[in-house]
Structure formats: structure tokens, C-alpha cells
Amino acid sequence: MDDVVRSIFSSTMAFMPGELSRMPLSRWNESVLRYFFCRLLSNAYPDVKQFVECDRIDLVLHRAEEKAFVEFKFYLHPRKFDPYTGDWSGFKGGPGHMNLAEFRRCVDHLQGRKPMHGLSKYIVLVYADPIGGSSPGNSYSVHYDDYRHSDEKIALDLLESAGPITSGEDGVKARLFAVR
């Protein structure tokens, strides 16, 4: 399944700039990313069965004796807007220890899934930081550009990376990890 997931990750990241020109990053989330991933997957690999939100796994793929569990993480600096004026009024949330802890839990959760012959486990991580380092506090890049999992018993292999993709004032980066 490695070839399928790698191929669709690359296709999704190549597809993203065109979509970002039509739909700003501020309107994207994890579900939008998964939708494009699944759509491109169904076009390129119609023999792969897809199951979304299956037993607390974002995407489960089946092809013959192969199976893959795919988790999606999508982090950006969400901006706040005044609902009456539409004016920008700062940021809500953003990079920090809570996001990092959530990502670590995701890795641990996938790694803890019962192993079986033909099963592969992946995380698609997409994150965006304001261009020019004007982020509030720190950046996602600080946490994820060279991410190493805190539990040395868990093998988290970086398979592919993409970006930065420029979207308005943000630079989008992506990582595909295999959890072993």
C-alpha cells in the first residue's frame, strides 16, 4: 500500500496550489484535505476500497490483502474576524504544546493499533505558518519540520515532504509519515 499512499500524497500536494487559488486556506480543514486525497485516490486507484471515519481512524484503505490506516492532521493559524464588520481581529489557537500533544497522541494511537499481515499505518500532516515569520508566538515549522517522536520505541518514518506552497500570506508544508 506504500506506493498508493505515497503517490496520492504527492498528487494531493501537487493539486493543492490550484485549489488554494480558488478557495483560500482559511476555509480549509482536515476534512477538506481528506476529501481531495480520497477523490484523487478513487481516480488513480479505483480498485482500492475507502472507508472514512472507521473505528476512530480517519481513512481505512483495502486492496486485496493490503490494508492501510491513514490519519490526517491539518494545522494552521486560524484568524478571528468580527462577525459584524468582517475585520480581522487577531488569532485563535495556533502552534503550541496542545497541538504537539495531539499529534503525539495520534502517533501513539496508530502505533497501538493491533498489527496484522499487510497492514500499514500513515499520518498525513499539513501545516501552515505566516510567511516572513510573523506568527504569533512560535510556528508549526518549529515543531514539525524535523519532528522526532518522544517515544523511541515507536518508529515514525518520514516518507515524503512537500512545500512550502504559498497561499496568500501563508506557507503550507506537508509531511507523510509511516508509523511502524
N, C-alpha and C positions, 0 to 999 in steps of 0.2 A: 504494500500500500504506500510505501515511501515515495515511489515515483509519482503516484497520483497526487498525494498531498503536496509534494514539492512543486509539481507542475501547476497545480491550481493556486497555490500561494503566489507563485511568480506571475501567473496570469492575472490574479486579482490585483496585485500591486501595479502591474503594467496598465490595467484597466482604470485604476483609481484616479489618475490625473484628469482624464477626460470627464469622469463623473464629478470630480470636485469642481470643474469649471462650470457645471450645470447646477450642482447642489452644494452649497457651502459646507465646510467641515463642521460648523456649529450645529448642523441638522443631522449629523451622522451619530450613530452609536454602535454598540456591539451587534445589535440585531441587523442593522443595515449592512455592516461588514459581512456578517454571516450570510445574508441574503445574496449578495454578489458572489461570494465564494461558492455557495450552493448552485447558483444559476450557471456560473462558468463550469462547475463540475458536471452538471447534468448535460451540458452541451458537449464537453470533451470526453466524458466517460459515462455514456448512458447506461452501461452495464453495472455501475456502482449504485447500490441502493442507499438512500439517505434517510436517516431518522433524526428529527430535530427535537431537542429537549427530551431526551430519552434517559430516564432514570438519573436525572440530575447531571447529564452530560450534554453539552451544547449541540454536538453533532456526532452521530454514530454512522459509520460507513461500513457496508458489507459488499464484498466481491468474492465470490466462490468461498474459499477457506480463509480469506483475509478479512480482518476487521480493523477499524481504526476509531479511536475516540479522539475527538478534536474539541478543545476548549478555545474560546475566543475571549481576549481581553482587549479593551479599547479605552485608552486614557487620553483625555485632552483637558485643557484648561477651560472649563465651562465659564462663559461670561454671563453676568447678570444684566438684565435690561429692565428698565422701568416699564411696566405694562401700559401705562397711560401715555408716556411720551415716546417710548421706544429708544430712549437714550441709554447708552452703555453706563453701567453703574458698578463696575468692578468685577471681581472673580468670585466664584463659589467653588469651594473644594480645590482640587489640584494635587500636584505630586506631594508625597509625604509618606510617613510611616504607615498610615492606614492603607494606602494603595499598595505599598510594598508588602504588607502583611497579607492583604487579599491575594496578591499574586503568589506569594509563598504557599498559602492555603490551597490555591488551585493546583500548584505543582504537587503538593503533598497528597491532595485528593486523587489526582490522576495516578500517581505512583502507587497509592494504596489500593487501587482497583485490582481485583483478582487477575493475575496473569493467566494467559492461555495461549496455546499454539496459534500463531497467525495474527495476534493482536498487537497493534502499535498504538502509541499514545502521543498526542501532539498538543502544543499550545501555539496559537496564532496571536501574537502580541502586536498591537498597533498603538502608537503613542505620538502625541504632537506637542511641541513646545513653540512658544512665540519665537519668531526669527529675531536674531540680534540679542538674545539673552535677556529680554525684558520681561521675564516671567516673574510672577510674584513668589518670593521665597526661592525655592530651588526648581530644578527641571526634572522631567521624566527621564531625559537622557542621562542624567547623573546616576539614576537608579538602574536603567535598563540597557544602556549601550554595551556595557561589559558585565552583564548580570551573572553572578555566580550564586547558586543556591546555598543556603546556610547549612543544610544537612548534607554532609559529604558522602553519605551512603546513597544519596539519590543522584543518578546520572542525568543531567539535563544538558543535552547536546544541542548547540546552535547549528541548525541545518542550513538556513538561508537568512539573508537580511536584505532589506530594501530601503531606499531613501537616502537622503531626505527628499521628499516630494513637497514642493512648495504649494501651499494652499492659502491664498490671501496673506495673512500675517503669520501663518504657522508653517513649521517644517514638520512633516509627517515621516516617521520612521516605522519600520516593521521588522519583526523577528519571528522566525519559525523555529520552535524548539521541539525536540523529541524527548520524551520522558522515558527513561529506561530503569 
